[in-house]
Amino acid sequence: MTILTLAGSPSARSRSSSLLRHVAQALARHGHEVSEIGLRDLPAQDLVEGLYAGPAAAALRARVSAASVVVVATPIYKASFAGGLKALLDLLDEKALAGKIVLPLGTGGSAAHLLALEYGLKPVLSALGARHILAGVYATDKEVGFGEDGLPRIVEAIRERLDEAVASVLALAGSARRAAANEALGRREAVAALG
Ligand SMILES: Cc1cc2nc3c(=O)[nH]c(=O)nc-3n(C[C@H](O)[C@H](O)[C@H](O)COP(=O)(O)O)c2cc1C
């Protein structure tokens, strides 16, 4: 299974990207191929101008297209998901997330905006064709931070929720694989019956 993580924070030291990495490491431990791309990997001008025809946008679309699971992380800005992430998502094709499993993650200064993933991010993911959007994981800045060594610190309750989200991704991917295999078998049997 190919997994892509999309980091929506403009910060080099990012709390939301820490959640993303926890999930990426857990999925990699299960033997899956995980790669990362983020807002900071795209030229700012391409993002601001929505340069769909540019090479960076084309590379982004190819990476998304190759993934069967997309994990998206965003900081909460002004009670919604980050505008920079929206600029990145705007470079994708109309149904870029169709058929993919999508896991949204978010961090905010306050627990008051935890529903921003539901009313802000999920409708956009859905507009991009995603039909398998898992329950997101939201953490406050008190729950995810950095130690004096500069390394990320995520409280246990959030780590547990991230691990549960990983288990849901794996379960959903497993049932999608089984459904596809059964469908292929059904098609082969129908062709054989015809003759
Ligand atoms: C411009 C700006 C606006 C913000 N607005 C909110 C907000 O409305 N609600 C909230 O809970 N946190 C808000 N925050 C705090 C960030 O969401 C929070 O620190 C988050 O963990 C940052 O994630 P990052 O480190 O991945 O960039 C805001 C931060 C910035 C810089």
PDBQT file of the ligand as one rigid body, heavy atoms in Angstrom, charges set to zero:
ROOT
HETATM    1  C1  LIG A 201      -2.444  32.899  12.086  1.00  0.00    +0.000 C 
HETATM    2  C2  LIG A 201      -2.827  31.905  13.145  1.00  0.00    +0.000 A 
HETATM    3  C3  LIG A 201      -4.145  31.707  13.455  1.00  0.00    +0.000 A 
HETATM    4  C4  LIG A 201      -4.514  30.775  14.413  1.00  0.00    +0.000 A 
HETATM    5  N1  LIG A 201      -5.840  30.597  14.681  1.00  0.00    +0.000 NA
HETATM    6  C5  LIG A 201      -6.228  29.634  15.553  1.00  0.00    +0.000 A 
HETATM    7  C6  LIG A 201      -7.601  29.385  15.795  1.00  0.00    +0.000 A 
HETATM    8  O1  LIG A 201      -8.493  30.032  15.251  1.00  0.00    +0.000 OA
HETATM    9  N2  LIG A 201      -7.927  28.393  16.671  1.00  0.00    +0.000 N 
HETATM   10  C7  LIG A 201      -6.990  27.635  17.311  1.00  0.00    +0.000 A 
HETATM   11  O2  LIG A 201      -7.343  26.729  18.070  1.00  0.00    +0.000 OA
HETATM   12  N3  LIG A 201      -5.648  27.853  17.113  1.00  0.00    +0.000 NA
HETATM   13  C8  LIG A 201      -5.253  28.839  16.243  1.00  0.00    +0.000 A 
HETATM   14  N4  LIG A 201      -3.924  29.042  16.008  1.00  0.00    +0.000 N 
HETATM   15  C9  LIG A 201      -2.916  28.205  16.708  1.00  0.00    +0.000 C 
HETATM   16  C10 LIG A 201      -2.434  27.053  15.806  1.00  0.00    +0.000 C 
HETATM   17  O3  LIG A 201      -3.494  26.375  15.200  1.00  0.00    +0.000 OA
HETATM   18  C11 LIG A 201      -1.667  26.030  16.632  1.00  0.00    +0.000 C 
HETATM   19  O4  LIG A 201      -0.564  26.614  17.279  1.00  0.00    +0.000 OA
HETATM   20  C12 LIG A 201      -1.225  24.854  15.776  1.00  0.00    +0.000 C 
HETATM   21  O5  LIG A 201      -0.801  23.801  16.614  1.00  0.00    +0.000 OA
HETATM   22  C13 LIG A 201      -0.068  25.207  14.846  1.00  0.00    +0.000 C 
HETATM   23  O6  LIG A 201       0.236  24.075  14.079  1.00  0.00    +0.000 OA
HETATM   24  P1  LIG A 201       1.629  23.900  13.322  1.00  0.00    +0.000 P 
HETATM   25  O7  LIG A 201       2.701  23.915  14.385  1.00  0.00    +0.000 OA
HETATM   26  O8  LIG A 201       1.522  22.599  12.625  1.00  0.00    +0.000 OA
HETATM   27  O9  LIG A 201       1.746  25.046  12.368  1.00  0.00    +0.000 OA
HETATM   28  C14 LIG A 201      -3.523  30.000  15.089  1.00  0.00    +0.000 A 
HETATM   29  C15 LIG A 201      -2.169  30.233  14.768  1.00  0.00    +0.000 A 
HETATM   30  C16 LIG A 201      -1.821  31.156  13.821  1.00  0.00    +0.000 A 
HETATM   31  C17 LIG A 201      -0.353  31.375  13.478  1.00  0.00    +0.000 C 
ENDROOT
TORSDOF 0
